[in-house]
Amino acid sequence: MAFERISIDHQIMGGVPCIRGTRVPVATVVGMLAEGMTPHEILDAYPYLEADDIQEALEYAAEAVRERELPLRRGA
């Protein structure tokens, strides 16, 4: 899968995946959504982002999780 709106540049934010060469990490966008912010609220906070940036950040995060196993707490 190719991600056209996600960039990694070791000179920007230490090489963490960011939205289109900005200093907005994918993790920040996904975290905002996880905390309950709507895409509209995120776009208000970062007016230089586009709705497609948010969608691709989610797709990137989903692909990243597919690539490795994260530790989970066992159910009670």
Rosetta constraint file for C-alpha pairs under 8 A:
AtomPair CA 3 CA 56 HARMONIC 7.19 0.50
AtomPair CA 3 CA 60 HARMONIC 7.39 0.50
AtomPair CA 4 CA 20 HARMONIC 7.69 0.50
AtomPair CA 5 CA 19 HARMONIC 5.83 0.50
AtomPair CA 5 CA 20 HARMONIC 4.80 0.50
AtomPair CA 5 CA 53 HARMONIC 6.10 0.50
AtomPair CA 5 CA 56 HARMONIC 6.72 0.50
AtomPair CA 6 CA 17 HARMONIC 6.32 0.50
AtomPair CA 6 CA 18 HARMONIC 5.60 0.50
AtomPair CA 6 CA 19 HARMONIC 4.77 0.50
AtomPair CA 6 CA 20 HARMONIC 5.12 0.50
AtomPair CA 6 CA 21 HARMONIC 7.38 0.50
AtomPair CA 6 CA 26 HARMONIC 7.72 0.50
AtomPair CA 6 CA 53 HARMONIC 7.99 0.50
AtomPair CA 6 CA 56 HARMONIC 7.52 0.50
AtomPair CA 6 CA 57 HARMONIC 7.31 0.50
AtomPair CA 6 CA 60 HARMONIC 7.98 0.50
AtomPair CA 7 CA 17 HARMONIC 5.68 0.50
AtomPair CA 7 CA 18 HARMONIC 5.43 0.50
AtomPair CA 7 CA 19 HARMONIC 6.20 0.50
AtomPair CA 7 CA 20 HARMONIC 5.45 0.50
AtomPair CA 7 CA 21 HARMONIC 5.58 0.50
AtomPair CA 8 CA 12 HARMONIC 7.67 0.50
AtomPair CA 8 CA 15 HARMONIC 5.25 0.50
AtomPair CA 8 CA 16 HARMONIC 6.02 0.50
AtomPair CA 8 CA 17 HARMONIC 4.89 0.50
AtomPair CA 8 CA 18 HARMONIC 6.34 0.50
AtomPair CA 8 CA 21 HARMONIC 7.48 0.50
AtomPair CA 9 CA 13 HARMONIC 7.68 0.50
AtomPair CA 9 CA 14 HARMONIC 7.36 0.50
AtomPair CA 9 CA 15 HARMONIC 4.83 0.50
AtomPair CA 9 CA 16 HARMONIC 7.47 0.50
AtomPair CA 9 CA 17 HARMONIC 7.86 0.50
AtomPair CA 9 CA 21 HARMONIC 7.60 0.50
AtomPair CA 10 CA 14 HARMONIC 5.00 0.50
AtomPair CA 10 CA 15 HARMONIC 3.75 0.50
AtomPair CA 10 CA 16 HARMONIC 7.50 0.50
AtomPair CA 11 CA 15 HARMONIC 6.48 0.50
AtomPair CA 12 CA 16 HARMONIC 7.74 0.50
AtomPair CA 12 CA 21 HARMONIC 7.81 0.50
AtomPair CA 12 CA 23 HARMONIC 6.69 0.50
AtomPair CA 13 CA 23 HARMONIC 6.36 0.50
AtomPair CA 13 CA 25 HARMONIC 7.90 0.50
AtomPair CA 16 CA 25 HARMONIC 6.65 0.50
AtomPair CA 17 CA 25 HARMONIC 5.75 0.50
AtomPair CA 17 CA 26 HARMONIC 5.82 0.50
AtomPair CA 17 CA 27 HARMONIC 7.92 0.50
AtomPair CA 18 CA 22 HARMONIC 6.23 0.50
AtomPair CA 18 CA 23 HARMONIC 6.19 0.50
AtomPair CA 18 CA 24 HARMONIC 5.33 0.50
AtomPair CA 18 CA 25 HARMONIC 4.02 0.50
AtomPair CA 18 CA 26 HARMONIC 5.12 0.50
AtomPair CA 19 CA 23 HARMONIC 7.28 0.50
AtomPair CA 19 CA 24 HARMONIC 5.75 0.50
AtomPair CA 19 CA 25 HARMONIC 6.23 0.50
AtomPair CA 19 CA 26 HARMONIC 6.19 0.50
AtomPair CA 19 CA 53 HARMONIC 6.59 0.50
AtomPair CA 19 CA 57 HARMONIC 7.48 0.50
AtomPair CA 20 CA 53 HARMONIC 7.96 0.50
AtomPair CA 24 CA 28 HARMONIC 6.75 0.50
AtomPair CA 24 CA 29 HARMONIC 7.53 0.50
AtomPair CA 25 CA 29 HARMONIC 6.78 0.50
AtomPair CA 26 CA 30 HARMONIC 6.22 0.50
AtomPair CA 26 CA 57 HARMONIC 5.42 0.50
AtomPair CA 26 CA 60 HARMONIC 7.96 0.50
AtomPair CA 26 CA 61 HARMONIC 7.64 0.50
AtomPair CA 27 CA 31 HARMONIC 5.78 0.50
AtomPair CA 27 CA 57 HARMONIC 7.97 0.50
AtomPair CA 27 CA 61 HARMONIC 7.82 0.50
AtomPair CA 28 CA 32 HARMONIC 6.12 0.50
AtomPair CA 29 CA 33 HARMONIC 6.45 0.50
AtomPair CA 29 CA 42 HARMONIC 7.56 0.50
AtomPair CA 29 CA 54 HARMONIC 6.78 0.50
AtomPair CA 29 CA 57 HARMONIC 6.96 0.50
AtomPair CA 30 CA 34 HARMONIC 6.17 0.50
AtomPair CA 30 CA 54 HARMONIC 7.89 0.50
AtomPair CA 30 CA 57 HARMONIC 6.70 0.50
AtomPair CA 30 CA 58 HARMONIC 6.33 0.50
AtomPair CA 30 CA 61 HARMONIC 7.54 0.50
AtomPair CA 31 CA 35 HARMONIC 6.13 0.50
AtomPair CA 32 CA 36 HARMONIC 6.59 0.50
AtomPair CA 32 CA 37 HARMONIC 5.54 0.50
AtomPair CA 32 CA 42 HARMONIC 7.42 0.50
AtomPair CA 33 CA 37 HARMONIC 4.96 0.50
AtomPair CA 33 CA 38 HARMONIC 6.32 0.50
AtomPair CA 33 CA 39 HARMONIC 7.29 0.50
AtomPair CA 37 CA 41 HARMONIC 6.03 0.50
AtomPair CA 37 CA 42 HARMONIC 6.71 0.50
AtomPair CA 38 CA 42 HARMONIC 6.41 0.50
AtomPair CA 39 CA 43 HARMONIC 6.16 0.50
AtomPair CA 39 CA 51 HARMONIC 6.99 0.50
AtomPair CA 39 CA 54 HARMONIC 7.04 0.50
AtomPair CA 40 CA 44 HARMONIC 6.20 0.50
AtomPair CA 41 CA 45 HARMONIC 6.24 0.50
AtomPair CA 42 CA 46 HARMONIC 6.04 0.50
AtomPair CA 43 CA 47 HARMONIC 5.13 0.50
AtomPair CA 43 CA 48 HARMONIC 7.57 0.50
AtomPair CA 43 CA 49 HARMONIC 6.07 0.50
AtomPair CA 43 CA 50 HARMONIC 6.76 0.50
AtomPair CA 43 CA 51 HARMONIC 7.31 0.50
AtomPair CA 49 CA 53 HARMONIC 6.29 0.50
AtomPair CA 49 CA 54 HARMONIC 7.86 0.50
AtomPair CA 50 CA 54 HARMONIC 6.93 0.50
AtomPair CA 51 CA 55 HARMONIC 6.47 0.50
AtomPair CA 52 CA 56 HARMONIC 6.08 0.50
AtomPair CA 53 CA 57 HARMONIC 6.10 0.50
AtomPair CA 54 CA 58 HARMONIC 6.44 0.50
AtomPair CA 55 CA 59 HARMONIC 6.36 0.50
AtomPair CA 56 CA 60 HARMONIC 5.97 0.50
AtomPair CA 57 CA 61 HARMONIC 6.15 0.50
AtomPair CA 58 CA 62 HARMONIC 6.15 0.50
AtomPair CA 59 CA 63 HARMONIC 6.22 0.50
AtomPair CA 60 CA 64 HARMONIC 6.13 0.50
AtomPair CA 61 CA 65 HARMONIC 6.28 0.50
AtomPair CA 62 CA 66 HARMONIC 6.40 0.50
AtomPair CA 63 CA 67 HARMONIC 6.49 0.50
AtomPair CA 64 CA 68 HARMONIC 7.08 0.50
AtomPair CA 65 CA 69 HARMONIC 7.01 0.50
AtomPair CA 65 CA 70 HARMONIC 7.77 0.50
